[in-house]
Amino acid sequence: MIRWHDLGAAFALLLVLEGILPFLSPDRLRRIVRLVESMGDQQLRFIGITSMLLGLVMLYIVNR
């Protein structure tokens, strides 16, 4: 069962992690965005599914 507190904490942690790169290196973030814009749909989908699967594996390991 999902607890709202845990979901809120996970979302807050996501925001903290997502904010690190723009805070520390805005120029690098701009270069990354340009690189992502130049990628095809298949590449982005592959990166997305890989990221989701890695996240699921990590959740499984942490909650074991």
C-alpha positions as CSV (number, residue, x, y, z in Angstrom):
1,M,0.0,0.0,0.0
2,I,1.3,3.4,-0.9
3,R,1.6,5.8,1.9
4,W,1.1,9.5,1.0
5,H,4.0,10.5,3.2
6,D,6.4,8.2,1.4
7,L,5.1,9.4,-2.0
8,G,5.6,13.0,-1.0
9,A,9.1,12.3,0.4
10,A,10.0,10.6,-2.9
11,F,8.8,13.5,-5.0
12,A,10.6,16.0,-2.8
13,L,13.8,14.0,-3.2
14,L,13.3,13.9,-6.9
15,L,13.1,17.7,-7.0
16,V,16.2,18.1,-4.9
17,L,18.2,15.7,-7.2
18,E,16.8,17.4,-10.4
19,G,17.8,20.8,-9.1
20,I,21.5,19.9,-8.5
21,L,22.7,20.2,-12.1
22,P,21.0,23.6,-12.9
23,F,22.3,25.0,-9.6
24,L,25.9,23.8,-10.0
25,S,26.4,24.1,-13.7
26,P,23.7,25.9,-15.8
27,D,26.0,25.8,-18.9
28,R,26.2,22.1,-18.8
29,L,22.5,21.8,-18.4
30,R,22.0,23.9,-21.6
31,R,24.4,21.6,-23.5
32,I,22.6,18.5,-22.3
33,V,19.2,20.0,-23.3
34,R,20.6,20.7,-26.8
35,L,21.9,17.2,-27.0
36,V,18.5,15.7,-26.0
37,E,16.8,17.9,-28.6
38,S,19.0,16.4,-31.3
39,M,18.2,12.8,-30.3
40,G,15.6,10.8,-32.1
41,D,12.4,9.4,-30.6
42,Q,13.8,5.8,-30.4
43,Q,16.9,7.0,-28.5
44,L,14.8,8.9,-26.0
45,R,12.5,6.0,-25.5
46,F,15.4,3.6,-25.0
47,I,16.9,6.0,-22.4
48,G,13.4,6.3,-20.7
49,I,12.8,2.5,-20.5
50,T,16.4,1.9,-19.3
51,S,15.9,4.5,-16.6
52,M,12.6,3.1,-15.5
53,L,13.9,-0.5,-15.3
54,L,17.0,0.7,-13.4
55,G,14.7,2.5,-10.9
56,L,12.6,-0.6,-10.5
57,V,15.7,-2.8,-9.8
58,M,16.9,-0.3,-7.3
59,L,13.5,-0.2,-5.5
60,Y,13.5,-4.0,-5.4
61,I,17.0,-4.1,-3.9
62,V,16.2,-1.3,-1.3
63,N,12.9,-2.9,-0.3
64,R,14.2,-6.5,0.0
